[in-house]
Amino acid sequence: MFIIRSIILLALLFQSVFSIEKRVILEPHQAFQPSFSKTQDAINFKLGLGQDIYLYDDKLKVFITKPSKIEITQDLNIPEAVPYEEWMVQFDNLDINIPISLLKSKIDSNNYEIEVKFQGCSKAGLCYAPMSEKYTLDLVGFGDTNNSVVKTDVQKEKSVETKEETQALNETDEIANLLKGGSFFVILGFFFLAGLGLSLTPCIFPMIPILSSIIVKAGNESEITPARGFFLSFVYVISMALAYTIAGVVAGVFGANLQVALQNPYVLVVFAGIFVALAFSMFGYFKLELPQSIQNKITKTTDGKEKQGVAGIAIMGFLSALIVGPCVAAPLAGALVYIGQTGDAVLGGAALFVMSMGMGVPLLLIGLGAGKYMPKPGGWMDSVSKIFGIVMLGVAVWMLDRVLDPIYVMWLWALLLLATAIYLKIYQHILAQLITVVIFIYGVSLMVGALSGATNPLKPYSMFTSSKGVVLQQKALDFKYIKNLKELEDAIKASSKPVMLDFYADWCVSCKELEAITFKDPAVIEKLKGFTLLKADVTKNTDDDKALQAKFGVVGPPALIFWDENNKEVKSSQIVGYKNPKDFLEIVNKNF
C-alpha cells in the first residue's frame, strides 16, 4: 500500500504543480448534441455543448447544399462570440433559426438540404475533428403535417450510432468497463495475469540482459545467494513497475505520455551511450560507481556496504521501463481510458502497478535462479562479465535502430558480431569455437549486405536475390500515409471499401513486430486486399499526431482502427497492441 499511496501523492503533486483541473474527456457524441426541428415558417438548429466544451466561431458555417451550394451564415442571427485565449469562441448552447423565406430568397425550390458545419474543443486540452450535420426538407405540402415529408441525416446517424452501441465492445473498452464494474481484488488479479502475458512479448526482452549483467557485476564483488539475487531483481522490478505506473497515471489524468516524451532521439542516443559505458565497465576499463561521498552516506544509512548498488539498480529499472521497453497493449490502454474517463487514479494506478509486477515475474525468476545456480566468484566471472558487456553493446545498437538510418545500423551489427567472434576465439572449448565460427560468418554476411545496400539484418543478401541485382519484392501491404485528421477524413470518404488505419512509431517495438509477422502473413495479406490501408506515423508526437490519437482514444501505438464500406467506424474491431496473424484475423473476420 505504501507504493500505491506514493503514486497517489505523486499524482496530486503533478496536479498542484501544473494547476490542471481534473476534467473528464467527453466522447464526440457527448460533447456535441445537435438536433433539427421545423416550425411553420423556419427550421431550427440546436447544438448542445457538454461541460467545458466550446466552439470556434470562425468554424461555424451554415450552407444550403441542395439544389445548389450557397453559404447563408451571415444572413442568420448567430450569438456574438467571446474571446478565449487567442480565438473567438462560443461557450453557450446554440439555437439558430433558419427562416423558410430566407431559403426561398436564395433559391426558389421545393427541396432543400441544409448543412451546418462546426468544430470545437474541450478546456481539458482536446480538440475534436470538424463535424457537420445535414437536414433534408421537402416543402411539398409544407404546413400540412399529413403531407409534409421531412428527413434528417442526424436521425439516421443517431440510429446508426445506437446500432453501433449494441455491437460487441473492443478489447480496450471491455477492460475499461471491468475497472468500472469489477471488484477490487478481481481487477488486480486480472491485471496481474495480463502482466504475465505481456512478459512474453518483446517489451520485456531487452530488460533481461540488463538485469543479468547487473547480477553478474554484483557477483564479481560478493557471493550471490538466492536471497541476494532475488533482492537485486526485486529492486529492479519494483522500480520498473513504479515507472510504468507513474507514466500511466500522468497519461490518464493529464494527457501527457511520459513514455512518448522519452523516445526523443536525443534521449535515446544518451541512453545508448550509457549502455556503451556499462559495456566498457564490464570489460574492465573502468568502474562505474557513485561518488565516494555519496557511497559513504549510503553505507551509513543502510548499515552495509552491500547496499551501495541499490540506488543505481533502482534508477536503471526506472529508466529501462520508460526508454527501453515502451509498450502499449489492451490492458494498459484500458486502464488509461478508465483513468481518463473517471479521473480515478487510485484504482487505475493500482491496476497498472500490479500489471507491471506481473511483467516483472520472469526477471524475478532470473534473479532467484542466478543466486541459486551461479557458482562462487572466481576468474570465470571476468569472462562472463565481458560477454554481458557485448550484450550491452547489442542493446545500445538495438536502441539506435530507432534513430539511425537502417544502413548504419546494419554496419554497427556487422562490426559488433565480427568483434565478438574475434574475442571468443581465445576460448579453446569446442562449443565456443563453433559459436565463434557461426558469429564470424554472420558478421561477414552483414558486412557484405551493408556494402550491397541491404538494410535488414535478418536478410543480409536481399540485394542479391535477383540475377539482375534488383531486389525481388515480397508481397507486402500497400499503406497510404496520412498526417492529420483532414487527410484521414478525405481518405475515408474517397474509399468505397472498408478502411484500416494503423498507428505506428519508429520507437514502437510491437509496431515492428506487427509489420514483420502479422502483416507479412499470406492469409492476412489476402484478407486486407479488400481494404483501403492507411498509416499514421506518430513517431514525432506532433500536435497533429496527438489530435489523431485523441480522436480515437488511442494512448499509443500500435493501434488499428477500422471503418466499414459505408465509412462508419467499427469500434468493436479496434485493436491495441500486437496481435499474431490468427488473433488478428479472428477479430477482423467478425465484422468484415
VEXZA-411086 format. One record per residue (C-alpha): x, y, z. Coordinates in pm, whole numbers, plus 50000, padded with zeros to 5 digits. Example, Ala and Ser with C-alpha at 12.3 -4.5 7.8 and 13.67 -1.06 7.14 Angstrom:
2
      u      v      w
  51230  49550  50780
  51367  49894  50714
//
This chain:
592
      u      v      w
  50000  50000  50000
  50297  50230  50050
  50371  50220  49677
  50008  50293  49585
  49992  50583  49832
  50315  50719  49688
  50163  50706  49340
  49855  50893  49457
  50069  51159  49626
  50276  51197  49308
  49958  51241  49105
  49837  51510  49347
  50179  51675  49328
  50164  51689  48949
  49815  51831  48976
  49922  52109  49212
  50239  52192  49019
  50070  52228  48684
  49741  52366  48828
  49539  52143  48599
  49171  52096  48677
  49061  51734  48669
  48821  51720  48378
  48657  51427  48206
  48732  51392  47835
  48396  51357  47659
  48326  51142  47357
  48220  51348  47048
  47853  51248  47086
  47866  51366  47449
  48046  51691  47371
  47814  51794  47085
  47442  51718  47076
  47289  51856  46755
  46920  51846  46662
  46697  51987  46390
  46328  52070  46417
  46078  52251  46196
  45816  52513  46263
  45556  52660  46028
  45798  52916  45889
  46152  52810  45986
  46396  52531  46051
  46554  52535  46396
  46903  52403  46463
  47013  52342  46823
  47358  52237  46936
  47400  52139  47299
  47756  52162  47434
  47896  51935  47702
  48082  52052  48011
  48392  52265  47932
  48323  52246  47557
  48344  52549  47329
  48306  52618  46954
  48537  52811  46724
  48327  53098  46590
  48503  53104  46252
  48436  52732  46203
  48060  52771  46247
  47912  52777  45896
  47560  52722  45759
  47501  52625  45397
  47225  52543  45156
  47385  52246  44980
  47097  52143  44755
  46977  52223  44494
  47298  52430  44483
  47556  52530  44740
  47526  52875  44900
  47660  52992  45237
  47395  53169  45447
  47589  53213  45775
  47595  53593  45752
  47218  53605  45697
  47138  53434  46026
  47111  53561  46381
  47405  53385  46547
  47507  53471  46907
  47806  53700  46943
  48135  53522  47010
  48361  53596  47306
  48744  53596  47323
  48914  53290  47471
  49294  53255  47461
  49372  53360  47102
  49033  53275  46949
  48675  53397  46926
  48453  53117  47057
  48100  53020  47157
  48057  52881  47509
  47676  52863  47521
  47440  52618  47356
  47341  52728  47006
  46985  52795  46894
  46972  52909  46531
  46654  52977  46330
  46675  52938  45952
  46365  53107  45801
  46198  52933  45508
  46165  53275  45348
  46546  53307  45353
  46581  52975  45172
  46325  53085  44913
  46503  53417  44862
  46830  53240  44788
  46697  52954  44576
  46340  52905  44463
  46280  52535  44516
  46059  52288  44698
  46351  52073  44814
  46644  52183  45025
  46937  52029  45203
  47080  52235  45488
  47428  52169  45628
  47574  52313  45949
  47950  52278  45996
  48125  52331  46329
  48437  52245  46525
  48509  52268  46895
  48748  52186  47175
  48750  52096  47541
  48913  52314  47806
  49091  51995  47913
  49312  52037  47605
  49147  51808  47349
  49028  51942  47013
  48770  51748  46816
  48763  51691  46442
  48547  51919  46225
  48184  51798  46221
  47875  51861  46010
  47504  51788  46032
  47259  51784  45741
  46884  51832  45719
  46677  51744  45413
  46347  51925  45368
  46067  51867  45118
  45833  52167  45104
  45561  51991  44906
  45256  52028  45130
  45462  52220  45389
  45235  52331  45670
  45019  52022  45634
  45162  51770  45877
  44994  51484  45696
  45161  51562  45365
  45493  51714  45467
  45798  51493  45426
  46095  51582  45644
  46407  51363  45670
  46723  51438  45864
  47068  51286  45836
  47103  51348  46210
  46827  51099  46280
  46990  50847  46050
  47327  50893  46218
  47170  50856  46562
  47011  50527  46459
  47344  50405  46327
  47512  50519  46649
  47252  50330  46855
  47318  50022  46646
  47693  50059  46696
  47647  50088  47072
  47483  49744  47072
  47784  49590  46899
  48042  49397  47092
  48293  49619  47270
  48655  49615  47163
  48915  49471  47398
  49022  49807  47540
  48666  49913  47624
  48591  49576  47783
  48888  49624  48017
  48783  49982  48097
  48434  49851  48183
  48586  49579  48401
  48756  49851  48604
  48427  50038  48638
  48222  49740  48749
  48452  49471  48888
  48554  49405  49246
  48889  49547  49357
  49074  49218  49404
  48929  49057  49089
  49053  49357  48892
  49403  49337  49040
  49413  48961  48975
  49315  49015  48612
  49582  49280  48561
  49849  49061  48722
  49765  48781  48478
  49768  49033  48192
  50115  49140  48303
  50231  48777  48295
  50108  48758  47937
  50291  49078  47843
  50611  48939  47994
  50630  48703  47696
  50627  48990  47444
  50929  49183  47308
  50854  49465  47554
  51034  49288  47835
  51311  49108  47643
  51568  49394  47643
  51544  49412  48022
  51664  49052  48065
  52028  49117  47963
  52027  49444  48157
  51924  49273  48481
  52150  48974  48413
  52451  49200  48369
  52368  49376  48697
  52362  49043  48880
  52684  48928  48714
  52854  49254  48806
  52740  49213  49167
  52876  48858  49161
  53223  48990  49089
  53222  49168  49424
  53049  48921  49654
  52884  48583  49652
  52533  48584  49505
  52289  48385  49717
  51926  48317  49611
  51812  48584  49857
  52065  48835  49724
  51977  48762  49360
  51607  48794  49432
  51662  49119  49621
  51853  49277  49330
  51581  49166  49087
  51307  49292  49316
  51463  49640  49337
  51487  49648  48957
  51133  49519  48901
  50960  49740  49158
  51137  50045  49011
  51021  49938  48665
  50666  49894  48795
  50675  50235  48963
  50786  50396  48635
  50506  50233  48435
  50252  50333  48699
  50358  50697  48726
  50372  50728  48345
  50028  50569  48320
  49866  50787  48586
  50016  51102  48435
  49894  50999  48087
  49547  50914  48216
  49495  51222  48434
  49685  51490  48246
  49704  51351  47892
  50086  51371  47888
  50255  51046  47788
  50599  51029  47952
  50698  50721  47754
  50642  50904  47426
  50833  51208  47551
  51132  50992  47641
  51150  50841  47290
  51309  51164  47169
  51615  51081  46952
  51846  51281  47180
  51726  51086  47484
  51772  50755  47304
  52125  50845  47194
  52219  50944  47550
  52077  50622  47691
  52254  50418  47423
  52574  50593  47533
  52503  50482  47891
  52484  50120  47774
  52813  50161  47587
  52967  50294  47909
  52825  49997  48102
  52975  49764  47844
  53324  49912  47877
  53287  49899  48252
  53217  49526  48226
  53521  49490  48001
  53721  49620  48298
  53836  49952  48153
  53689  50147  48444
  53446  50106  48732
  53106  50272  48726
  53001  50370  49075
  52859  50657  49274
  53098  50922  49408
  53271  50816  49729
  53096  51086  49936
  52755  50954  49831
  52868  50595  49889
  52970  50682  50244
  52627  50831  50316
  52455  50524  50172
  52679  50298  50379
  52586  50486  50698
  52212  50483  50625
  52191  50121  50512
  52447  49988  50759
  52606  49773  50496
  52835  49821  50201
  52644  49556  50010
  52354  49801  49964
  52557  50065  49780
  52437  49949  49438
  52066  49959  49522
  52018  50320  49408
  52185  50251  49074
  51975  49938  49018
  51657  50130  49101
  51745  50407  48857
  51826  50154  48585
  51494  49975  48641
  51301  50302  48632
  51465  50425  48311
  51451  50084  48142
  51073  50079  48172
  51032  50422  48013
  51302  50410  47746
  51399  50050  47667
  51059  49886  47675
  50773  50122  47589
  50478  49902  47502
  50108  49961  47460
  49870  49669  47497
  49499  49635  47562
  49528  49613  47946
  49743  49926  47961
  49515  50112  47719
  49206  50001  47910
  49346  50130  48239
  49438  50465  48082
  49093  50500  47923
  48937  50430  48265
  49160  50688  48439
  49092  50946  48168
  48714  50898  48182
  48670  50876  48559
  48976  51051  48699
  49016  50757  48940
  49396  50742  48964
  49380  50511  49268
  49224  50203  49108
  49378  50274  48767
  49724  50325  48918
  49694  50012  49134
  49596  49809  48827
  49895  49941  48631
  50130  49868  48920
  50007  49509  48958
  50029  49458  48580
  50390  49581  48582
  50477  49342  48864
  50329  49062  48655
  50551  49168  48367
  50849  49150  48603
  50793  48790  48719
  51045  48643  48467
  51300  48898  48588
  51243  48793  48950
  51294  48429  48849
  51620  48522  48678
  51744  48684  48997
  51638  48388  49210
  51791  48138  48967
  52115  48332  48936
  52155  48327  49311
  52077  47957  49328
  52282  47824  49038
  52561  48080  48998
  52894  47936  49123
  53112  48124  49367
  53302  48426  49236
  53621  48343  49053
  53820  48405  48737
  53539  48269  48522
  53326  48571  48624
  53556  48804  48428
  53473  48619  48107
  53102  48623  48183
  53118  48996  48256
  53283  49059  47920
  53020  48854  47740
  52750  49062  47906
  52945  49370  47801
  52900  49254  47442
  52529  49209  47514
  52514  49567  47647
  52662  49690  47318
  52391  49492  47140
  52124  49670  47347
  52282  50005  47251
  52268  49915  46880
  51908  49797  46922
  51816  50137  47069
  51998  50328  46794
  51789  50135  46541
  51506  50377  46631
  51721  50680  46548
  51981  50598  46279
  51938  50518  45912
  51899  50137  45870
  52218  50109  45664
  52424  50248  45956
  52257  50008  46197
  52349  49726  45958
  52714  49830  45979
  52702  49850  46358
  52563  49494  46384
  52831  49368  46143
  53114  49529  46338
  52976  49410  46672
  52946  49048  46555
  53294  49045  46400
  53444  49190  46719
  53256  48929  46923
  53390  48647  46707
  53746  48774  46744
  53703  48794  47123
  53554  48445  47158
  53840  48299  46955
  54052  48295  47271
  53840  48011  47413
  53953  47658  47326
  53633  47473  47410
  53477  47309  47103
  53137  47472  47166
  53295  47817  47196
  53485  47760  46872
  53166  47654  46692
  52982  47962  46817
  53278  48176  46712
  53266  48042  46354
  52890  48097  46326
  52910  48453  46462
  53203  48535  46233
  53022  48406  45923
  52710  48601  46013
  52916  48915  46081
  53082  48886  45740
  52738  48833  45582
  52611  49151  45743
  52914  49344  45622
  52864  49216  45265
  52496  49303  45293
  52577  49654  45418
  52819  49706  45128
  52546  49598  44883
  52293  49838  45034
  52080  49591  45230
  51915  49726  45545
  51757  49421  45709
  51998  49232  45940
  51780  48922  45906
  51813  48932  45525
  52170  49044  45452
  52170  48904  45096
  51840  49058  44986
  52016  49268  44718
  52146  48951  44554
  51816  48765  44527
  51788  48859  44160
  52048  48792  43891
  51996  49149  43771
  52080  49289  44112
  51727  49402  44176
  51558  49304  44499
  51266  49069  44446
  50979  49242  44618
  50799  49025  44869
  50424  49051  44876
  50351  49335  45110
  50061  49555  45208
  50042  49895  45043
  49974  50165  45304
  49896  50528  45231
  50041  50767  45490
  49814  51034  45639
  49936  51324  45853
  49627  51480  46010
  49253  51448  46066
  49167  51628  45741
  49371  51386  45531
  49217  51095  45719
  48861  51215  45662
  48929  51274  45291
  49081  50927  45253
  48787  50759  45428
  48528  50949  45222
  48710  50862  44899
  48713  50490  44979
  48440  50255  44861
  48600  49971  45056
  48648  49905  45428
  48932  50111  45576
  49206  50019  45826
  49420  50287  45994
  49748  50174  46151
  49905  50393  46422
  50283  50340  46400
  50603  50482  46555
  50969  50407  46485
  51040  50350  46856
  50746  50110  46899
  50871  49751  46935
  50527  49597  46890
  50466  49805  46575
  50768  49647  46409
  50659  49304  46532
  50317  49365  46375
  50479  49465  46045
  50734  49182  46039
  50499  48899  46139
  50128  48974  46113
  50131  49197  45804
  50361  48951  45621
  50128  48656  45679
  49972  48536  45347
  49625  48495  45499
  49636  48846  45647
  49757  48994  45317
  49476  48817  45132
  49217  48944  45382
  49338  49304  45367
  49340  49315  44986
  48980  49429  45013
  49069  49721  45243
  49194  50074  45195
  49506  50077  45413
  49614  50396  45590
  49908  50456  45824
  49966  50737  46074
  50332  50770  46173
  50320  50928  46521
  50694  50894  46590
  50744  51269  46641
  50429  51309  46855
  50333  51639  46686
  50011  51827  46756
  49855  51658  46451
  49969  51320  46585
  49814  51394  46925
  49488  51508  46765
  49468  51188  46560
  49523  50971  46866
  49283  51174  47081
  49011  51140  46817
  49004  50761  46864
  49113  50738  47228
  49448  50585  47127
  49701  50607  47412
  49994  50497  47197
  50095  50274  46907
  50033  50016  46785
  49661  50060  46736
  49438  49964  46443
  49109  50145  46369
  48852  50011  46120
  48565  50157  45912
  48313  49966  45704
  48236  50030  45337
  47980  50293  45443
  48254  50496  45618
  48123  50412  45967
  48379  50331  46235
  48356  49971  46357
  48462  50018  46718
  48434  49651  46810
  48721  49571  46570
  48964  49824  46719
  49294  49654  46805
  49551  49781  47056
  49892  49619  47087
  50044  49331  46894
  49823  49052  46763
  49956  48743  46587
  49803  48657  46246
  49550  48413  46392
  49418  48654  46657
  49421  48943  46410
  49208  48753  46158
  48972  48634  46430
  48894  48995  46526
  48868  49128  46169
  48654  48839  46042
  48383  48916  46300
  48279  49232  46115
  48427  49206  45764
//
